[in-house]
Amino acid sequence: MTIELWGRPTSARTQKVLLALAELGLPYKLTLASATMGADGHVAKGNRAFGVVDTPEYRAMNPNGTVPTIRDGGFVLWESNAILQYLAMTYDPAGFYGNDIRRFASAARWIMWENNELIPPMHNLVKHTIRLPLSERDPGVAQQSLERLEKTWNLVEEQLGRTRHIADDSWSYGDIPMTIRVHRWALLRGTDVLTPNIARYYGVISARPSFEAVRDPDMHVAG
Ligand SMILES: N[C@@H](CCC(=O)N[C@@H](CS)C(=O)NCC(=O)O)C(=O)O
């Protein structure tokens, strides 16, 4: 069965789903959807958004009007990290968390941490350095985001000094959001700023065949 996905390739949360589907090798159909971004970039720069998210049909599936949303058979799900957990448990518990509840929980901890700690400053950094028109960018917000991120990445650096992957030594679904974040950070700041364990980790995760689904820099730093 083909999984239906609504989202946009420039959305880091959509990328989580694209990376999970690539890991699983599952067929899917992507419908481009967004209120803020379109084929040529952000609406704040006068570009046309992909749309779809404001239609009654979409809102019936996802009342937030955000992306991503998936439909698998008759089952609809939004919230990117919940989608990762659904795909992991449904299609590959062994590969995604070793079929082990503690590994599942350890990975869950990191995807929630990524959502709370890494996404907000990274989102602001991308917005205020790339996506907004020059006149709407606030260098203060960009600087604050950068300072916060440098501290936040230290926790990842320390963890990756203890374990080869983020939840433990083996790859798990917890590495999916972290892959997107590390890649985006490297594209934004350059690989020279990567601390030793994060640089080592970047080498490992970017060598996985699934990485091709999210490698394109335009998915991360264009717009
Ligand atoms: N917590 C939600 C957040 C969803 C969200 O805010 N997605 C962003 C893209 S990363 C979005 O929909 N942006 C507005 C848009 O593209 O219309 C999730 O993880 O799925």
The ligand as a Gaussian input file, in Angstrom:
#p B3LYP/6-31G(d) Opt

LIG

0 1
 N        4.695000      19.898000      15.888000
 C        4.318000      19.804000      14.497000
 C        4.695000      21.137000      13.859000
 C        4.260000      21.209000      12.405000
 C        4.796000      22.473000      11.740000
 O        4.807000      23.571000      12.336000
 N        5.236000      22.302000      10.492000
 C        5.735000      23.431000       9.739000
 C        6.767000      22.959000       8.723000
 S        8.238000      22.307000       9.455000
 C        4.597000      24.093000       8.985000
 O        3.550000      23.498000       8.788000
 N        4.821000      25.353000       8.567000
 C        3.809000      26.127000       7.901000
 C        3.548000      25.735000       6.481000
 O        4.437000      25.244000       5.763000
 O        2.394000      25.979000       6.061000
 C        5.023000      18.617000      13.853000
 O        6.109000      18.234000      14.327000
 O        4.495000      18.035000      12.892000

